[in-house]
Amino acid sequence: MKSNLYIPALTGVRAIAAFLVFFHHFNQAAFPYPLFRMLNEFHMGVTLFFVLSGFLICLRYYDNYEISGKWFRKYIKNRIARIYPMYLILTLATFLFAWITNDTSIYNNFKSPIILLLLNIFFIRGFFDDLKFTGISQGWTLTIEETFYFLAPFFFLRIKKNSKAIYYLPFLLLSIGLVLVMVFGNFSFYGFFGNLKFMFLYTFLGRCIEFFIGMGLALIVLKTNDTISSKPIFTYTGLLGMIGAVYIMCIQNLDEKHPFGLYQPLGIFSNNIILPIAVALFFYGLIKEKSFIRYWLSTSWMQLLGKSSYIFYLIHIGFIAKLATSFSEKSTDNFYAWLEAREYWWLSEHINYTVVLLGMIFIILNIVSIILYKCIEDPLNLYIRKSALLTGKSTQTN
């Protein structure tokens, strides 16, 4: 299979992953318990992102990487173009908004906003348990992504020398993570590798298996032909596997210290190992099999939502989401007042207020994401890729 092949269904998956995380964060305790408990584990969207990143980076670069300054600079420039511009803009806007409104919640009691801003801008805050949710709180995942981007070419080099490296490298990285926890767990330095839960859930060393499973899928796909099966066996097997992994997390006991099944040992195992294996099976099905899911994820609307999903992910929590929520609450209240003024009580009684509110927030954030993608993210992405940044000359890159 060609390494530069565009796979529309996987772009659609990006939208689904971002939406899952949205409903995880906007989950309502007022929902019926089974629904609330299920939405509570929709953080699984992050796993979809990690497996997808491992797959796409390996698919695109495994056959043409070079351990050379010229290649690495071009590679890093492409990664910067994809991730950094919108993150930088939104991070600066987040800290500016916090300063204007005197909102200290994004600092998590850190004394210096300027230093914290720098830690956020350079993705360093993600290495500290106490700082991981500062700034754009969900941006902790980008520290993991950027760590993988930097290390991926070296993984490729090792795997090409010894194909078994794809199996032992994750365990080597996990071992390094365990050693760091044993060393720094007794220190109080903003939670730098301060405990096992943080290491397994919020660092690349703990979540590297997800990326390596994605890389393994890419190596399999690169060796296969382009034939498409009409039987969606892998698609639905992977889907059932994902449901099963989430179910395992849903049946874990919850308490004040464990608000999600993900925080329990079996939940971590399910999220970090069972779930990514199921995701890889699902992705293989989307690539190699015909199915309604593949067709739906490849539609033009899902492509647009998938391309703007990175911005949606960055803004679904934060000051833009707060503004959208405030507007939606007022609009929803006005809508119900309008219904009552016209004595449409039968209608207002059968339309759930929370569903209307969340639906409005969801739509507004998607509209904002699409506008920012069309007007800022995509043009900046293309400009940086064509620029002389790092490479010393203007080029057109893939």
N, C-alpha and C positions, 0 to 999 in steps of 0.2 A: 504494500500500500504506500502511496506517495506521502512523504512527510509533511508537505505543505498543503495537503488537502483540507479544505474547509468543510466542517461537519455541522450543518445547520442545527440539528437536534441538540447538540451539546451547547450551542449558544442559548437555545431555549431553556436548557437545564439551569443555566446561570440565573435566569429569572426566577425559576421555581425555588432554587436554593435561597435567594435573597428574600423571597416571600415567606418561606418557612421560618426564617430567622425573625422576620417582622412579626408574624403571629406568635412566635415564642415570646418576644418581648412585650407584645400588646395583649398577652393572654389575660383573661378576666376571671377572677375567682367566682364571679356570679354565674359563670357558665356551668351547665351540668357537669358533675365531677368527672365522668369519663372523658368528656371533651376537654375540660380544663387540664386534666392529667396528660392527655395526649399532646395538646399544644405546648405543654410545659417542656416536652422533649423535642420540640421542633428546632432546637439548636442544631439538629442533624444537618441543616443546610450548610453549616460550616464544614462538615465532613465532605459534603458534595463538592464544595469549593476546593478543598485540599486535594482530594483525589483527582479532580479535574485539572488542577494546576500541575500535579505530577505527571499526568498523562500528556497534556498539551506541550509542556516544556520538553519532555523526552521525545515526543513525536516530532517536534519541529527541529530539535537541535542535536539529537543523538547521532545522526549520521553525518553531520557537518560541523561538529564542534572542533575547536582547536584550543590548546592551552598556549595561547600567545596573547601578547598585549593588544595587538590590533583586533583580533577576534573578540577578546573579552570586553574591550571598550565598546565595540559595536553591540555586543550582546547586552551589556549593562545599559547602554543608551536606549535600546528597545524596551527594556524592562522599566526604565525611568519614565519613558514616554507613556507607557501603559498605566502605571500605577501612581506616579508621584504628583503630576500637576494638580489634579482635583483634590488629592489628599492634602497637599500643601495649602491650596486655596481655602478649603473648608476648615482646616485646622486653624489657620490664621483668623478666619471669620469667627470660628468658635471662641477663641480666646478674646477676640475683640468684642464680641457680643457679651461675653462673661464680664469683661472689664466695664463696659458701658452700663450693664444692668446690675453690676455688683453681685454677680452670681458666682459664689465660690465653690459650688458643688463639683465643678469639673477639676478642682485642684486636689481633692481628697486630703486636705490638711497639709499639703506640701507648701512650704513657707515662701518659696520664690517662684512666682508665675513665669518669669522670664526663663529661668533654668528649666522649668517644667515644659515650657513651650519648645525649647531646644531639644529636650528629651523626646518630645512628641514628634517634632519635625524630622528627627533623624532615627525614628523607630526604636530608640533605646528604651523607652518606658516599658516596652513589652517584656523585658527581662526581669522586671521587678513586680512582685505580687501586689505591693501596696500602690503601685502607680499604673497598673495595666488598664484600669478603667478611666484614667484621666483624659482630658481633652475629648476627642471623638472616642467614646468609650469602646465601641465595637472595633476600633482600629487596632486593638491588640493583635488581631489575626494577621495584620500586615507585617508585623515583626516576624511572625512565623513564615509568611510568604517570602519576604525579602531574604531571610536566612536561607531558605531553600533555593531561591534564585541564585544567590551567590555561590552556594555549594554544589549546585547541580552539575556544572561542567566537570568538577573533580569526581563526582559520583560516576559520571559517564566514563571518565578515564579509567577508573578502577574496575567498573563492570566490563569494559571492553577487554581489559587484561585478564579478568577472571569473572566469568558469568555468574559464579556462585556469590559474588560480592553483593548482589542485589538482595540476597537472603541474610548475610551476616552483617552488612553495614547498619541496618536498623537496630540490631541488638547491640552493636558497638556504640551507636549514638545513645541508646537508652542507658547503657552502662555508664557513659560519660555523665548523663543527666543524674543518675543515682549517686555517682561520686560527688557531683557538685552539691546535691542536697545534703549528703553526709557532711561535707566540708562547711557549707554556708548555712545549714539549717540551725546551727547553734548561734549564729550571729543575727543581729537585728539591723540589717542594712536595707531598709525599704522592701524587705521580702525577696531579695535576690536569691533565687533558687532556694527559697526558705522552707518548702515542704513538698511532699510527693504529689499532693493534689494539684498544686500549681504547676509542677514540672510535667505531669502527665497530660494536663488539660490545656495549658496556656503557653507552652514552649515548643519549639520545633523538635527538640530532643525527645520530648514526650509524645509528640504526634507525628513523628517522622514516618511511621508505618503507613499512614494514609497516603503520603506522597510516594513512597516506594511501591505501594500497591498500584497507584496510578502509573508509575513508571513501568512496572511489570506489564500492565495492560498495554501500554504503548509499544513495548518490545514485541509483544505477541501480535499486535495489529500490524506493525511494520513488516512482519514476516509472512503475513497472509495476503491473499489476493483481494480483489475488489468485488467479488461475488456477493450478492445479497440473498439471504434466505427468506422464504415466505413464511417460515414458522418462527414466531417470536418466543422461542423457548428461553433464551437467556434474558430477554427483556422482562418477562413476567416472573422468572425465577429470581432475578435480582430485585424486582419490586417486592416480591413476597419476603425475600431476605431482609430488605430494609424495614418492612413492617414488623418482622420478627425481632430485629435488633431494637427497634423503638419500643416494642412490647416488653422486652426484657428490662429496659430502663423504666418503663411505666409501672412495673410491679415491684420496684424497689421501695423500701420504706423511706418515708420523708420525715424530717424533723427540722428544727431551727438551723442546725448546722448542715443539713443535707436537703435544700429546697428542691433539688432535682435528682432524679434517679441517676443522672450522669455523675453525681458526686460520690456514689457508692462504688466500692471496688468492682462489683460485677457490672455496674453501669459503665465504668471506665473501660473495662474489657470489651463490653458490647459496642461502645461508641468508637473505640480506637482500633478494633480488630474485626469484629463481626460485621459492623456496619460498612466499613470501607470495602470489604470483600464483596458484599452484596451490591454496593454502588458500582464496583468495577464490572460485575456481571451485567448490571443494568446498562452501563455505558457500552459494553461490548454488544449487547443486543441492539441498542440505538444505532450503532455503527454498522452492524452486519445483518440486521433483520428488518423486514417490513412489519410495521405495526401501526395501529391508530395513534399510539403515544408518539412514535417517531414522526408521523405526519403532522400531528398537532404541534409538537415542539418546533417543527420546521416552518410553521406558517409565518407570514410576514409580521403579524402582530407580536408573536412570541420572539421573533428575531429582534424587533425593536426593543421590546421589554428586556430581552437578554443583554443587548448591547448597552442599555442604560442601567442595568441592574447594579453595576459597581457603584454608581452614584446613589441609587436607591438604598443600597446597603450602608453607605456612608452617612446618609441624612435621615434614615428611619428612626434614629435616636439622636437627640441633640436639639439645638435651638431652632432649626427649620421644622423639625417634628413638633416641637412645643408650639410654634406659631401655627402650624397646620392643625394641631389638636385644639388650640384655643378658638380658631376660626370655625372648626367643625363642630365644636360644642355649641357655640352661639347659633350656627346655622341649623343644627339639629333641634335645639330648643325652639327656634323660630318656626321650624317645620311642624313640630308638634303643637305649638300655639296656634298655627294656621289651621291645622286639622280640627282642633277643639273649637276655634272661633266659628268654624263652619259646621260644627256638630258632627264631624266624621269620627265619632267615638269608636265605632266598630272597627275602623281602620287603625286608629292610634293604639287601640288595645291589642291588636294582632301584629303590629310591627315592633320588633324588639329594638329598644333604644340603643343598646350597645352595638348591635349589628349595624344599624344605620350609621352610628358614629364611627366605628372602625372602618366601615366601607368608605365613608367620605375621606377619612384620613389616608387610607390606602390609595384612593384615586388621586388625591391632591399630591401626595408624595411621588406617585408615578408620573404625573404631569410635569412636576418640577424636575424630576430626574431626566425625562426625555428632553426637556428644554435645555437643561445644563449639558446634556450629552451632545445635542445637536449644535449648540452655540459655543460651548467651551471645550468639553473633553475631547471630542473627535478632532476638531481643528488643531488643538494643542498637540495631540498625539501625532498627527500627521506632520505638523511643523517641526517637532523635536526629532522625529525619525529622519526627516530630510535635512536637518541642520548639521552644522559642523561640531556640535557638542561631543566632546570626548574623542571623536574620530579625526578631527582636524580638517574635515572637508565635508561639503554638503553632498548627501547621497540619498538615493531612494532605497529603503530597506523593507524587508518583509516582516 
